[in-house]
């Protein structure tokens, strides 16, 4: 039994070392469950528009403030995909959706159970949220940060 545990630890370590942190100009690829349970959504469905991804958790006060800001932004920017990715328990998300009255074009997804590892893979070393990623039309990462992007940053993303 001890041998299996050691082997598992070694293989897990090798897998983690093989994950290269995504940096600027890397293409992002994901398949997350839709929050309404209607299936999965792939990054390849983002329709050749710039995209803003927001990783959030409904128990995070700062995240809720960002959700309000991004919802208002989406109402005036139909030329940009807005993708909200919940990193916490999905049970209360539907209440938040109805509270904010999200624009119908906002895509709301559920992150995998191990969202902290995924956030680290995306370059968020502390795996803190809220976390924003700005993608170009061809799914390349333009910018990653813990606050919303300025208009200049969004316009400079090609």
KAWO-V775313 format. One record per run of one state. SS is the DSSP state (H for helix, E for strand, C for the rest). FROM is the first residue (numbers start at 1). LEN is the number of residues. If there is no record, write none. Layout:
ss = {SS:SS}
from = {FROM:FROM}
len = {LEN:LEN}
This chain:
ss = {C:H:C:E:C:E:C:E:H:C:E:C:H:C:E:C:H:C:E:C:H:C:E:C:E:C:H:C}
from = {1:2:19:27:28:31:35:40:43:46:50:57:61:76:80:87:90:101:107:111:115:122:131:136:140:146:151:157}
len = {1:17:8:1:3:4:5:3:3:4:7:4:15:4:7:3:11:6:4:4:7:9:5:4:6:5:6:2}
